[in-house]
Amino acid sequence: MLKMWFGRKHDLHGQKDCPHRPAECDHFRTLDCLQLDEEGEIESIPEQALLEALGFRPGKKVCLRCRARFGGPLVAEIEGRHTALGRSLARQIRLRKRSPLCPENE
């Protein structure tokens, strides 16, 4: 059973549909939907001054570097800096690229 939880890989084969509403995923994708080491371009961010100070601005490239298990934070790299973000906040950062599938929430 432990191998089932700790031995999983992060790929799209056999994954469930994206947890967002299907209509949303037809038009955009969010930071929490990126695969590990995948890059996307930020389209919009929530109104939080801290995100802009960390470099999260529309038009910037962001790459997902780590996904903590059991619903923990994500680590995103932007402008050479690594930043941990809660999944609920990452879900509010919209990217330009579209993805039909999303890694299931762990």
Residue pairs with C-beta under 8 A, 6 or more apart in sequence:
5 69
6 69
10 35
10 36
10 67
10 103
11 35
12 35
12 101
12 103
15 101
15 102
15 103
15 104
16 104
17 100
17 101
17 102
18 25
18 29
18 33
18 99
18 100
18 101
18 102
19 102
19 104
19 105
20 30
20 33
20 91
20 102
25 33
25 98
25 99
25 100
25 102
26 98
27 98
28 43
28 94
28 95
28 96
28 98
29 40
29 94
29 95
29 97
29 98
29 99
29 102
30 90
30 91
30 92
30 93
30 94
30 95
31 40
31 62
31 64
31 74
31 76
31 85
31 90
31 91
31 93
31 95
32 74
32 87
32 90
32 91
32 102
32 103
33 95
33 99
33 102
33 103
34 40
34 62
34 63
34 64
34 95
35 64
35 103
36 64
36 65
36 66
36 67
37 63
37 64
37 65
38 63
38 64
39 61
39 62
39 63
40 61
40 62
40 63
40 95
40 96
40 97
41 59
41 60
41 61
41 62
41 95
41 96
41 97
42 56
42 57
42 58
42 59
42 60
42 61
42 62
42 93
42 94
42 95
42 96
43 58
43 94
43 95
43 96
44 58
44 93
44 94
45 51
45 52
45 56
45 57
45 58
45 92
45 93
45 94
46 89
46 92
46 93
48 89
51 89
51 93
54 78
54 81
54 83
55 78
55 79
55 81
55 83
56 62
56 78
56 83
56 93
60 78
60 79
61 78
62 76
62 77
62 78
62 93
62 95
63 76
63 77
63 78
64 74
64 75
64 76
64 77
65 75
65 76
65 77
65 82
66 74
66 75
67 74
67 75
67 103
67 106
68 74
68 75
69 106
70 106
71 87
71 105
71 106
72 87
73 84
73 85
73 86
73 87
74 84
74 85
74 86
74 87
74 90
75 82
75 83
75 84
75 85
76 82
76 83
76 85
76 90
77 83
85 93
87 105
